[in-house]
Amino acid sequence: MNPFDGVADKDREAAIEYRDAEFVVIRPGRYVRCAVTGAKIPLEALKYWNVDRQEAYASPEAAMAGFGYKPKP
């Protein structure tokens, strides 16, 4: 399934099921939201997510925060 199939509205949020090393599009759309920053992540740029929490992250830093990592000062 193409993640963009049937998407008339080009600014529609997708519903995703995150799996190990892949994700499945449940509802087609153009983007998902970062669980940490709230930023829109285009599906073609989605690289970071948490399978257990079913959350997407916009950057490595957001992913580390989402996984609960706090850098030492």
N, C-alpha and C positions, 0 to 999 in steps of 0.2 A: 504494500500500500504506500503510495506516495503521500508524504505528510501534508501536501498542499492540495490533494484531490478534494474537489467540492467546496473549496474555500472561496466564496464570492467576496466576502469582506476581507481585504488584504491586511487588516489590522486585528484579526481575531486570535485570541489566545487558544493554544492547543491544550488538550488533556493528554497527559503522557503517563505511561506505566514504565517506571525506571527498573531496569534489570541489570545484572552483572554484565558489563561491557557492551550493553545495547539498551535501547529504549523502544517502546512500542507506542505508536500514536493511537490513542483511543478516540479522540475527537480531533479532526484536522484543524490546523491553524498555522500561523506564521511564527509564533514565538511562545515562550513560557516565561514566567517571572522568577527572578532570583529570590530565594527564600531569605537571604541575608540583606541584600540591598534594595530589592524591589525592582531592579532594572529589567527591561525586556531583553530576553536572549533569543535571537533568531534561531530556529531549529537547526539551520545549517552550521551554526557556531556553537551549539551545545556540546560541551566537553566534560563538564563536571556535574555530578549528581550523587545523592546518597540513596542507595537502594532501600535501606531500612526505614528511613524517614520519608521516602518518596518526595525528595526536594531537589531542585535544580540550583546551580550556583553559576554566577557570571564570570568568576575568575578563580585562580588558585587560592588567593587570599580569602575570598568569600567562602570557598569550599572548606578551607582550614577552620574558619570561624564556625561554619555550619557543623563541622565534625567536633567542635568543642575545644579546638586547640587554641591556647592563649600563649602568645610568645612571651618569653622571659624578658624583663626590662634590662 
